[in-house]
Amino acid sequence: MADEVAEIVDLAHDGRGVTRLGGKAVFVAGALPGEQVRVHRVRRRARHDEAVLVEVLAPSAERVVPRCAHTERCGGCALQHLAPDAQVDAKSRELLKQLERIGRVQPERVLAPLRGPAFGYRRRARLGVKFLPKTGRAIVGFRERTSPLLTNVRQCPVLVEPLASLCEPLAELVGTLSIAAGLPQFEVSVGDHATVLVARVMLPPTTDDLERLRAFGARHGVEFWLQPGGADTAAPIDPPGSVLDYALPEFNVSLTFRPLDFIQVNGALNRAMVSHALELLAPEPTDEVLDLFCGLGNFTLPLARGARRVLGLEGEAGLVERARANALRNGITNARFGIANLAVAERDPPWGRERFDRVLLDPPRAGALEMLGHLAKCGARRVVYISCHPGTLARDAGVLVQQHGFALTAAGVMDMFPHTAHVESIAVFERDA
């Protein structure tokens, strides 16, 4: 099929430009609203087509030159060609659109976007590894945008240092290892005082391999762990290994974590988000507070500084164990933690019989539908909901408002993942006592 000229009219939820050709929606990666572009359709589907961008004929005023040389291929970022302010505006529109379309609700107040650094922000990532036996070389990077292949990344400007400059040296290192063909990925994790790279190893490393890893770590200021099986098998090559931690100075809290634990990838934005969430929840010294999907205690421990008592619930036993240890090391005695399967709507869980004044929840992408009935029964006057998926937030907001008598008093976006189409948001629900 020949190239076609198109006017881009919108931005899809995944960051692709949207046009209509012959009465059919067509998605174009790399195109921006307001642009006139030349495109080539590469995939036809029942409800829409997909096209590649051939040429920008009339660029948007919000188009910028990407900082990363790999942005056209790498799947790590989808929006580096769009000015950061415009990215945040697009995410705000997406949130409000989803709330109205799915939840049939609109917030009484739209919160100002929460912003952090646009580059050098990412402290957690999974880097794929592919060894090429014919050349004896390896590729280290993120998956390509439109295929399962790896992008051969030389420098990644969204990763924090020292990670940003490590992809090429890591590729050279892998090429020297006897286990190169059995090393499919590195999980990288940066704390305030240490950087750990967890190598997923399908073959046992030799003594020479371990010495090469140690020497690389010493040169680049990182520490290697090996993961031969599931997440619980990850261990430092030289026990006991460094302690990973991050601080929330405003609350005099420091949290330790293991390299494969879930933490928010954007450290600066996380600090701002915790402060923002607690300001919106506004716990009083006499309040009983419930923190659902509490993880390591990222919100629980700061909440305990200002509330009477806090109960944090989490489904992963290891995270609950570390949350309790974090409370102990911070001298916090008014925070309890429990293991609970929050993805299942239990009829009468033990914690469901307690009364709470305020609730904070930070669920995974699937949302918190199974918990909404308990929020209605526990007596909470205010709920702050942190969301990593606007669609499930919108669904849950509709249930809270239309079935349980809450009002959506405020909502807004938080730019946790600049240059991606990922929308992190926060919403406040209130109900009369």
N, C-alpha and C positions, 0 to 999 in steps of 0.2 A: 504494500500500500504506500502511496505517495505521502510525503510530509504534508501537514496541514497547519494553517495559521489559526490561532485560537486566542481568545480573551480569557484570562484567569479571573474568576469571579469570587473565589472563596479559598480558605485554607482548611483542609480536612483534619480530622483529629490526629492523624499520624504525621502531619507536617507537609503533606503533598498539596500542590495547587490543584484546584478543581475548575474544570471548564465544562462546557456542553458542546458536543459536536454531533450534528444529525439528531438532535433531541435526546442524546444519551450522555450521562455524566462520564467524564474522563479524568483520571487522576494523573498528575504530572509531577514527579519528584523534582525538586529544585526550582519550581515556578512559584511566583508570589502573586497575591491578589492585586488587580489593577494592571498587570503586565500583558503586553501583547507578545506572544511567543510562537515559535515554529516547533511543532511536535511531531513525533512518529509513533503511531500506535503499535504496541508490541504484544498486547494480550487482550483478548476479547472475552468478556464474561456476560452472564445473562443480564445483570442489572447495571453494570458499568464496564468501562474499558480502562486499560492502563497504557500510558504513553511515556516515552523518554523525551527529555527536553533537548531539542536540536540547537535552538538559537533564541536568545532573548532579543526581540525586535524593539521593544519599548520597555525599559526597566522601571520597576517601582522605585520611588524616592527612598524607600526603606531597604532597598537591596544594598548589601555591603560586601566587601571582599573577604571571604573566609580566611581566618588566621591559619587554619590547618591545611596542609597540602593534600591530605587524603580525604577531604570531606565529600567529594563526589562519589567515592566508592565505599567508604567506611560506614558501617551501620551504627557506630557509636553516637554520632550526631546527625540530626536531620535538618537543622535550621541555622547553621552558621552563616548562611547567606542573607539572613534577616537580622536587622538591627536589634540589639537586646531589648530596648524599650518596646519595639513592635512585637517581639516574641511574647513578652509579658502581657501586652494588650490582647494578643490573639488567645492566650491561655485564659484570660479573664472572660473573654467572649465565649469561649468553649464551655467554661464552667457554668455561666449563666444560661447558655443555650441548653445544656444537659439538664440543669435543674428544672427548667420550664418544660422541656420536651418529655423527659422521663418522669420527673417527680410532680409536675404540675404545681411547682412552687417557685416563688421568687423571694430573695432575702429582703427584709425591711431596709437593710443597710449593706452596701457593698464596701468591704474593707479595702483599704489601700494595700496594694501588693507588697509582700515581704520580699526583699531583694538581698542578694549577697554578691560575691565576686562572680564575674562572668567566665573567668578562666582560672585554671589552677585550683579548682574546688573539689575535685573528686578524690576521696580518700579510700574508696573500696571499688574494686573492679575485678572482672574475670578476663584474663588475657588468654586467648586460644594459642596453641602451639601446633605447628605442622612441620615435621622433618621431611626433607626431600632427599632421599637416599642417593639419587643419581648425581647430585651436586655436593652432597655432604653438608648442606646448609639448612637452616631452619627459618621459618616465618613466625613472628610473634605479633599478635594484634587482635583487633576485634573482627567479628564476622562482617562480611560485605553486606551492603544494604539490600541487595536483591538476590543473594546466593549464599549457600553455606560455606563458601570459600573464605579464607582469611585475608584481610588487608595487611600488607607488609608495612607496618607502622614504624616510622623512624623516630618521630617525636609526636607526643599527644598533648596539646595545650590545655585540655580540660583536666588532666590528672595533676594531682599535687606533686611537688618534688619530694623525694627523688624519682617518683614513678614516671614523670613526664618524659624523662630522657633515657629510660631504661629499656625500651622495647628492642632497639637495635643491639645493644650489648647483650641482652638476654638471648636474642636469636643466635648471636655468635657463641655464647656459652653453651647453649643446647647442642649446637653442632659439634662440640668437643666431647660430649658425654656418651658413654657406652649405652645409656638408656634413652637416647634421643628419640628412637622410634616408639617408645612407650611412655612418653611424657606429653599428654594432650593439652594441658593447661596449667596456668598459674593463677591462684587466687591471691590478690594483693590487698593488703590492709595496712593503713597508716594510723598510728596513734600519735599522741602529743610528743612521745619520747622514743618511739621505735617504729620501724617498718618491717613487716613480715611478708614473705612470699611463700605461699603453700604450693608446692609442686605436686600435682597428681601423678603418681608414679605407678605404672602397670608392671614394671620390672624392678628387681632389687638393684640399687645402685652399688657400684664397686667402691673400694677404698679410694681409688683415684678420682671417681666421680665426686665423692664427698669432699675431698681436698679441693677440687675445682670450685665447688659450691661455696666452701668456706672462704677461699681466696677472693671470689667474686663479691661475696658479702662484705668482706673487709674493705675492698676497694670502693664499693658503692654505698656503704652505710646501711645495708639491709641484712636481714636474717632469714635463712631458709628453714622451712618445715617440710616434711614429707607426708603425703597422704596416700597410703597404699590401698585403702578401702573406703568405707563410709566416713562421714565427717568426724566421727569420734576417734578415728585412727590417726588423725593429723597430729604430728608431734615434731618438736624441733630436732634438728640433726645433732645438736649439742644441748641436751637438757641441762637446766630446766627451761632455758630460753628466756627471752625478754618478756616483760609485762607490757601489754598494750593497754593504753588508757586514754581518756579524754576528759577535759574539765568543763564544768559549767560554772564559771567563776561567780556569776551573779548570785548563785545559790550556795556557794561554798561546797560544791559537790564534785567528786571525781569518780568516774566509772571505769572499771577494768573490763576487758572483754577478750575473748579468744578470736584468732584470726578469721574463723569461718562464722562467727556470730553475726546476726543482723545488727547493723548500726546504720543510721542515716548517712548517706554517702557524702553529703555536703556539710562539713563540720561547722563552718561559719554560719550557714543558714540554720543548722540544727540549734545552735546556741540562741539565735534570734527567735526561732520557732518556739522553743520551750518558754522563753520569756513572754512571747506573744500569747501563747495558749494559756499560760497561768494568769496573765492580765485579763484575758477574756473570761476565764472561768471564775476568777476573783474569789478563791476560797477564803473563808473567814476562820479565825482561830478556833471556833466551836464546831466547825464542819466535819462531817464524816464524808470522805471522798472515795469513789471507786475509779480505778484505772484499769480499763480492759485492754488486752493485748499489750501488756506492760513491758515485755521484753526484759532488758537488763535493768530497768528502773529509770529510763531516760526522763520520763515525766514524774514517775512515782516519788523519787527521792526529792526533787525540787518541791513537789506538792507537799510533802511531809514537813517542809520547813515552815509552811504557813497554815496548815490545817490541824485539826485535832488528831485525826487518824486517817490513814490511807490504806486501802486494800488494793494490791496489784495482782491481777490474774493473767496467766499466760499458759499456752498449751504445751510449750517445750520445756521439759524438766530441766535441761541444762541451763537454760536462760533463767529459770526461777532460782536455781541454785546460785547462779552468779549475781542475781539481783539481791538475794539475801546477804551474800558476802559483801556486796557494794554498800548495802545499808549499814552493816556492821563496821566496815572500814571508815565510813563517814560519820559514825556515831549517831545514827538515826535509829531511834527505838520505837517510833510511832508509825512505822510502815510494816505491813504484813504482806506476804506473798503466798500465792497458792497456784497449784496446777489445775487448769480447767480446760476442757475441750470447748472452745468458744465458737467452733464451727457447727456445733450441734445444738439444737433447741431443746435442752433438757427441761422437763416440766417443772421440777422442783429441786434445783441444785442447792446445796447447803448455803452458799453465799447469797442465793436469791431470796432468802428469808430476812436478810439484813436491810436496814434502812440507810439511805445515803442522801446527802444534801446536794452533792454535785458529782457529775460523772465526766471523765475524760476517756476517749477511746481513739485508738490509732490502729485500725484493722488493716489486713492485707488487701490486695486488689479485689478480692471477693466481697469485701464489705462486711457489714455486721448485722445482716437481716435477722439472724437467729437470736440476737441479743436484744432486739428492740422492745420486745414484750417485757423483758426484765427492767429495762430503763423506765418503762411506764409504771411498773409496779413498785419500784424501790423508793419512790417519793422524791426523786431528784427534781429540783427547781430549775437547774441549768445543766446543759450538756454541751461539751465542746468536742467536736468530731474532726479528727485529722484524717484526711483522705488522700490516697495515692491513685484514685481512679474516679473521675467525676461522674461516670455512669452509675457506679454502685452507690456513691454518695447521693446522687439524685434520687435513685430508687428508695434508699433508706430515708431520705428527707421526706419524701412523699408519704411513707408509712408513719413516721413520727408526727407529721402535721395532720394528716387526714384521718389516721386511726387512733392516735394516742394523745391528741390535744396539745401538742407542742406548737410553738410559733418559731419559724426560722427568722431570727432577729438579725443575723449578720452572716456573711460569707465572703470569702476572697481567696485569691491564689497566693502561693508561696513558691518562688522560683528555685526549687530544690535542684533541678536539672537543667541549667541553661544550655541552649543550643539543641535540646531534644524536644520532642513533642509531649513529653511526660508532664502531666498537670497535677501538681500537689496543691491541696487546698485545705481550708479550715472553715468550719461552720459552727454557729452558735444557735442552740435551741433553748427556748425558755417556756416554762409552764407555771401557771399560778399554783401556789402551795396547796 
